[in-house]
Every structure is written in structure tokens, then in C-alpha cells.
Amino acid sequence: MYRALLSILTLLIILPTAAFANTGGGFDVMSLLPIVLIFAVFYFLLLRPQQKKVKAHQELLMTLRRGDKVVTSGGIIGIVQKTTETEVVLEVAENVRINVVKNMINEVITSSAKVASPSADNVTTLPKTIKKFDTSESKSKKTSSKESPLNDPK
């Protein structure tokens, strides 16, 4: 049995080398070019963007602070009450707190960091124009649509 396996392995090694001996043999560098190009495409289209996304998510998790409003991967919205290395305590309703694994937080909706208020010279006010809903106009439009020539049965 051992000799049969050895002879099969010998044939598998000798046959391919004998085929290359008749063709001139040698190693062609150009035959590796398609493999290198495929790897480069996969790297730039798949691996690199994924690495950037993971890095941005890790930075987001490191900057979590108490008072941040966050969304978990399960769709739960809550306010961060406490953070540890692996867990976050979220308040999802008044006096309702849950523990969530830190990696399951997808995004921060509002940050607890105080944003500088806009200065008075940068603020522009928009005119307040509010239209009141007048029922008399809507009734007249309904009656005029019944009298249109398209609805006239002739």
C-alpha cells in the first residue's frame, strides 16, 4: 500500500515536469500579471474601503460620551448613561436602562459635545409667511372641477 502511494506521488511530480521539458520550460513573469491585477482590484474595491469603515467605527466608539444619543444595530435609540470598555448603558425611556455591547452601536445621532452657537452676524432670519387654510376656497375649487368641460356628459 505504501509503495502504491509512493509511485502515484512520483507520477504526479514527474508528469508535469516532463511536459514542461518539451515546451522549452522556464518561468514566464507575464503569466502572473492577471493574478496580480485581480488582487489589486480586490484590494482597492473591497479590502481598503472596508478597513476605512472599520477604523471610522472604532473611532466613533472611542468618542462615545455620556449624553450622546445613539442608534444600535437593532434599531434601538437611546441616550448613553455610562460606558465601559465593552458595554454601554442606554436609557431608552424614562427610568428604563439597558446594557448594550459597545460594538453594536451604529451611529451617533446627537453628540453631548457643546456646539458653538452661531454669532448674530451669521444668522439670517427668514420671513414668517403662514397661509391659513380657507375652506371656502377648497369648496369653490371642488364645484368648479365638476363644471369643467372634461366632465361634461354630452
C-alpha positions in Angstrom: 0.0 0.0 0.0 2.8 2.4 0.9 4.6 1.6 -2.3 1.5 2.3 -4.4 1.0 5.7 -2.8 4.7 6.5 -3.4 4.5 5.5 -7.0 1.4 7.6 -7.6 3.0 10.7 -5.9 6.1 10.1 -8.1 4.0 10.1 -11.2 2.2 13.2 -10.2 5.5 15.0 -9.7 7.3 13.7 -12.9 4.5 14.0 -15.4 4.1 17.8 -15.2 7.8 18.4 -15.3 8.2 16.2 -18.3 5.5 18.2 -20.1 7.4 21.4 -19.5 10.7 19.9 -20.6 9.4 19.5 -24.2 8.0 23.0 -24.4 11.2 24.8 -23.6 10.3 25.2 -19.9 11.2 28.3 -17.9 9.1 30.7 -15.8 7.1 33.4 -17.5 6.6 36.5 -15.4 3.8 37.7 -17.6 1.7 34.7 -16.6 1.5 36.2 -13.0 0.2 39.6 -14.3 -3.5 38.7 -14.3 -3.3 37.3 -10.8 -1.6 40.4 -9.5 -4.2 42.7 -11.3 -7.1 40.7 -9.8 -5.5 41.1 -6.3 -5.0 44.8 -6.8 -8.7 45.3 -7.9 -9.9 43.3 -4.9 -7.7 45.3 -2.6 -8.8 48.7 -3.8 -12.5 47.9 -4.3 -13.2 45.6 -1.3 -10.5 45.5 1.3 -9.4 49.1 1.6 -12.9 50.6 1.9 -13.8 48.0 4.5 -10.7 48.8 6.5 -11.6 52.5 6.4 -15.1 51.8 7.6 -13.9 49.6 10.5 -11.4 52.3 11.5 -14.1 55.0 11.5 -16.4 52.8 13.5 -13.7 52.2 16.1 -13.1 56.0 16.4 -16.8 56.5 16.8 -16.9 54.0 19.7 -13.9 55.5 21.4 -15.5 59.0 21.4 -18.8 57.9 23.0 -19.7 60.1 25.9 -22.5 60.4 28.5 -25.4 62.2 26.9 -24.9 61.1 23.3 -28.0 59.9 21.5 -27.1 56.8 19.6 -28.7 54.1 17.4 -27.9 50.4 17.8 -27.7 47.9 15.1 -31.1 46.6 16.3 -32.7 50.0 15.7 -32.9 50.9 19.4 -32.5 54.7 20.0 -31.2 55.7 23.4 -29.1 58.1 25.4 -25.7 57.0 26.7 -25.7 56.9 30.5 -22.4 55.0 31.2 -19.7 53.5 29.1 -17.1 50.8 29.8 -14.6 49.0 27.6 -17.1 46.5 26.2 -20.6 47.8 27.3 -22.7 50.9 27.1 -25.7 51.6 29.3 -28.5 53.3 27.3 -31.6 55.0 28.6 -34.3 54.1 26.1 -37.2 55.6 28.1 -37.7 57.4 31.4 -36.1 55.2 34.0 -35.6 52.3 31.5 -32.0 51.4 31.0 -30.4 48.6 29.0 -26.9 47.3 28.6 -25.7 47.1 25.0 -22.4 45.7 23.7 -20.4 48.7 22.6 -19.7 47.2 19.1 -23.4 47.1 18.3 -23.7 50.9 18.2 -24.0 52.0 14.6 -24.2 55.8 14.7 -24.4 58.8 17.0 -27.4 61.0 16.3 -26.6 63.9 18.6 -23.4 64.4 20.4 -23.1 65.7 24.0 -20.3 68.0 23.0 -21.4 71.5 23.1 -21.6 73.1 19.7 -20.6 76.8 19.4 -23.7 78.9 18.9 -23.8 80.9 15.7 -22.9 84.5 16.1 -25.5 87.2 15.4 -23.9 88.4 12.2 -24.1 84.9 10.7 -27.7 84.3 11.4 -30.2 85.3 8.8 -33.9 85.3 9.6 -36.4 84.0 7.2 -39.7 85.8 6.8 -42.6 84.1 8.5 -45.3 83.5 6.0 -48.1 81.2 7.1 -51.0 80.5 4.9 -54.3 79.8 6.6 -56.3 77.0 5.2 -59.5 78.5 3.9 -62.4 76.1 3.5 -64.3 78.4 1.2 -61.6 78.3 -1.4 -61.4 74.5 -1.4 -65.2 74.3 -1.8 -65.2 76.6 -4.7 -62.5 74.5 -6.4 -64.5 71.4 -5.9 -67.6 72.9 -7.6 -65.5 74.3 -10.4 -64.0 70.9 -11.2 -67.5 69.4 -11.6 -68.3 72.1 -14.1 -65.2 71.6 -16.2 -65.7 70.6 -19.9 -63.9 67.3 -19.4 -66.6 66.1 -17.0 -69.5 67.3 -19.2 -71.6 64.3 -20.4 -72.5 65.3 -23.9 
